[in-house]
Amino acid sequence: MRNHISRITRNCFYQLRRLRPIRRLLGRQVAQRLVSAFVLSRIDYCNSLLAELPASTLVPLQRCQNAAARLVLNLKTSDHITPALIELHWLPVKQRIIYKICLLVHKSLSNTAPTYLRELFVPLSTIPSRSSLRSSASTNLSVPATRLRFGERAFAVSGSRYWNLLPADIRNISDIADFKSKLKTYLFQQAFGL
């Protein structure tokens, strides 16, 4: 995974170096769109594979996102980055990963995902031995048991865990656009303590 992350960060910083000379010619909205297209799209591509990685492994990706925010807002490297991320309404890398995983789980549960993804998630209410429990009345998912730390990074395990941690009012939303909006707001508040 470290090789994958280093390749992504190398490509992102290359794109940022290409955008820096023309930044003064661009407005903020144009710069933000270019950064989203050339940098954030690379950070988000297949980021669900990075679930449950140690925070130290994700630091290079967060540095890329911080550099992108500084470029968009014309900040110095000494300026604090949290207000910039809040102003741009960008989720930190860890929350972007959780967002992507929860979105895929939502699509799986609403039958808009491929069959191989839908089969990974089992609601507790459909398991006969657990149907009498209080938790079966909620929209919780069964978390597959695993012995290894590496197994906890599996999509079925991490997806079920992240889904179960969401508030029930977000899990019960059926409209995909509304779900995306509420999920991003929830993760944004969790990330920045708002």
C-alpha positions in Angstrom: 0.0 0.0 0.0 2.9 2.4 0.7 4.0 2.1 -2.9 0.5 2.9 -4.1 0.2 5.9 -1.8 3.6 7.2 -2.8 2.7 6.9 -6.5 -0.5 8.9 -5.9 1.2 11.6 -3.9 4.0 11.9 -6.5 1.3 12.4 -9.3 -0.7 14.8 -7.1 2.3 17.0 -6.3 3.3 16.9 -10.0 -0.1 18.3 -10.9 0.1 20.9 -8.2 3.5 22.1 -9.5 2.0 22.4 -13.0 -0.9 24.5 -11.7 1.1 26.8 -9.4 2.5 29.1 -12.1 -0.9 29.8 -13.6 -2.7 30.1 -10.3 -2.6 33.9 -10.3 -4.3 33.9 -13.7 -7.2 31.9 -12.4 -10.1 32.7 -10.2 -10.8 30.7 -7.1 -13.6 28.7 -8.6 -11.6 27.7 -11.7 -8.6 26.8 -9.5 -10.8 24.7 -7.3 -12.3 22.9 -10.2 -8.8 22.2 -11.7 -7.5 21.0 -8.3 -10.6 18.7 -8.0 -10.1 17.3 -11.4 -6.3 16.8 -11.3 -5.6 16.2 -7.6 -8.6 15.3 -5.5 -9.8 12.8 -8.1 -6.5 10.9 -7.8 -6.8 10.9 -4.0 -10.3 9.6 -4.2 -9.7 6.9 -6.8 -10.0 3.5 -5.2 -9.5 5.0 -1.8 -11.8 2.4 -0.2 -8.9 0.1 -0.4 -7.1 2.3 2.2 -9.7 1.6 4.9 -8.4 0.8 8.3 -4.8 1.7 7.5 -2.8 3.4 10.2 -3.0 7.2 10.2 0.7 7.4 9.6 0.2 5.7 6.2 -2.4 8.2 5.2 -0.4 11.2 6.1 1.2 11.7 2.6 -2.3 11.8 1.1 -3.4 14.4 3.6 -0.3 16.4 2.8 -1.4 16.4 -0.8 -4.8 17.6 0.0 -3.4 20.3 2.3 -1.1 21.5 -0.5 -4.1 21.6 -2.8 -6.1 23.7 -0.4 -3.2 26.1 0.0 -3.0 26.4 -3.8 -6.7 27.1 -4.2 -6.8 29.7 -1.4 -3.3 31.2 -2.1 -2.1 30.4 1.4 1.4 30.3 2.6 2.9 27.0 3.9 3.0 28.4 7.4 -0.8 29.1 7.5 -3.0 26.7 9.4 -4.8 24.3 7.1 -8.0 23.4 9.1 -9.8 26.7 8.4 -8.9 26.3 4.8 -10.4 22.8 4.6 -13.5 24.1 6.4 -13.9 27.0 4.0 -13.5 24.8 1.0 -15.9 22.2 2.6 -13.4 19.4 1.9 -13.4 16.2 4.1 -10.0 15.1 5.4 -8.6 11.9 3.7 -9.8 9.5 6.4 -13.3 10.8 6.2 -13.2 10.7 2.4 -12.5 7.0 2.7 -15.3 6.4 5.2 -17.6 8.5 2.9 -16.8 6.3 -0.1 -17.3 3.0 1.8 -20.6 4.1 3.3 -21.8 5.2 -0.1 -21.0 1.8 -1.6 -22.8 0.1 1.3 -25.8 2.3 0.8 -25.9 1.4 -2.9 -25.5 -2.3 -2.0 -28.4 -2.1 0.4 -30.6 -0.2 -2.0 -29.9 -2.7 -4.8 -28.2 -0.3 -7.1 -24.8 -1.9 -6.7 -23.6 -5.0 -8.5 -24.7 -8.4 -7.1 -21.2 -9.3 -5.9 -21.3 -6.2 -3.6 -24.9 -6.8 -2.5 -24.0 -10.3 -1.3 -21.4 -9.0 1.1 -23.8 -7.2 3.5 -26.3 -9.1 5.6 -28.8 -7.1 7.8 -29.1 -8.4 11.3 -32.9 -8.7 10.9 -32.4 -11.5 8.2 -30.3 -13.7 10.5 -32.7 -16.2 12.2 -30.6 -16.5 15.4 -30.5 -12.8 15.8 -34.0 -11.8 14.8 -35.2 -11.7 18.4 -32.5 -9.2 19.5 -33.2 -5.5 19.8 -30.5 -4.7 17.4 -32.3 -6.6 14.6 -35.0 -3.9 14.6 -32.4 -1.4 13.6 -30.7 -1.2 10.2 -27.4 -2.7 11.6 -25.4 -5.1 9.5 -23.8 -8.3 10.6 -20.0 -7.8 10.9 -18.1 -10.9 9.6 -15.7 -12.3 12.2 -12.0 -12.2 11.4 -9.0 -13.2 13.4 -6.4 -11.2 11.6 -5.8 -7.4 11.5 -5.5 -7.7 7.8 -9.0 -9.2 7.6 -10.5 -6.2 9.3 -9.5 -4.2 6.2 -11.8 -6.3 4.0 -14.6 -4.4 2.4 -17.3 -6.6 4.0 -15.9 -6.0 7.5 -15.0 -2.4 7.3 -18.1 -1.5 5.4 -20.4 -3.1 7.9 -18.5 -1.5 10.8 -18.6 2.0 9.3 -22.3 1.5 8.4 -23.2 0.4 12.0 -21.4 3.5 13.4 -23.7 5.9 11.4 -26.7 7.4 13.1 -29.9 5.6 12.4 -31.5 8.6 10.7 -28.8 8.6 8.1 -28.9 4.9 7.6 -32.6 5.0 7.0 -32.4 7.5 4.1 -33.4 5.9 0.8 -32.7 8.8 -1.6 -29.1 8.7 -2.8 -28.7 12.5 -3.1 -30.1 13.1 0.3 -27.9 10.3 1.8 -24.8 11.8 0.3 -25.6 15.3 1.6 -26.4 14.1 5.2 -23.4 11.7 5.2 -21.0 14.4 4.2 -22.4 16.8 6.8 -22.2 14.2 9.5 -18.5 13.3 8.6 -17.6 17.0 8.3 -18.9 17.6 11.8 -17.1 14.6 13.1 -13.8 15.7 11.5 -13.8 19.3 12.6 -15.9 19.1 15.8 -18.5 21.5 14.5 
